Amino acid sequence: MEINPVKAFSDNYIWVMEEGTEAVIVDPGEAEGVLRYLEEQALGLTAILLTHKHDDHIGGVREILEKYPATLVYGPTETADLATQVVKEGDRFELFDKQVKVIKTAGHTEEHISFLIEDALFSGDALFSGGCGRVFTGDFEAQYDALQKFNQLADGVKVYAGHEYTQTNLRFAMSETPTNPDILSTLHAVNERRASDLPTLPSTIGKEKQINLFLRAESVEKFIEVRQARDKF
């Protein structure tokens, strides 16, 4: 299985999983780039996966379905108006003969979910490289619990997040822990990639355990402290 990004808006990634001549797309906030990519690569569309309800992750679904009306759409209850199959924590289904595991990763939104497919984690806005999503629900404990679920995954799991926020996240991390060599070296590498307009994703769970201050928070209270500092950064 090959996974490629389609850029959207200023910093979104719409991930495209490809197997042979078929594709599955994750969080299509807009349709134009996705439709163009599928046509250029001569790909059919098997399914759409939605992590949460925000428009920059679902805004292109209806237009894509006009072109590919038989496509299955999997998403949480907050996307029920778009999903052909509403899924929740612990659900499993198959795509490309591979098992997809659904993980509830709330906090950013009430019913945010992430998808784990073999060693690929599609975390939407629940986990970024070097960061996590803003807690719009105010439920910091839910977001902290989501981070603990990520912490329990194997180090080799690749993190396909929904946004290119790595550079800013690591600049913030350096302001908080200026002597951390892992964060410093990663920021240098990230700066080089961004200077060439290259994605910094996927990361890995193992890498995030080293550089992500939110994953490293040892309590809900510490997580809230770091989240509030990042919100003001």
VENQUI-V819774 format. One record per helix or strand of 3 or more residues. SS is the DSSP state (H for helix, E for strand). FROM is the first residue (numbers start at 0). LEN is the number of residues. Records with the same first field share a line. If there is no record, write none. Layout:
SS->FROM-LEN + FROM-LEN
This chain:
E->1-7 + 11-8 + 21-5 + 43-6 + 71-4 + 91-4 + 97-7 + 112-5 + 119-5 + 157-4
H->31-9 + 54-4 + 60-7 + 76-3 + 139-12 + 165-11 + 180-15 + 204-7 + 219-13
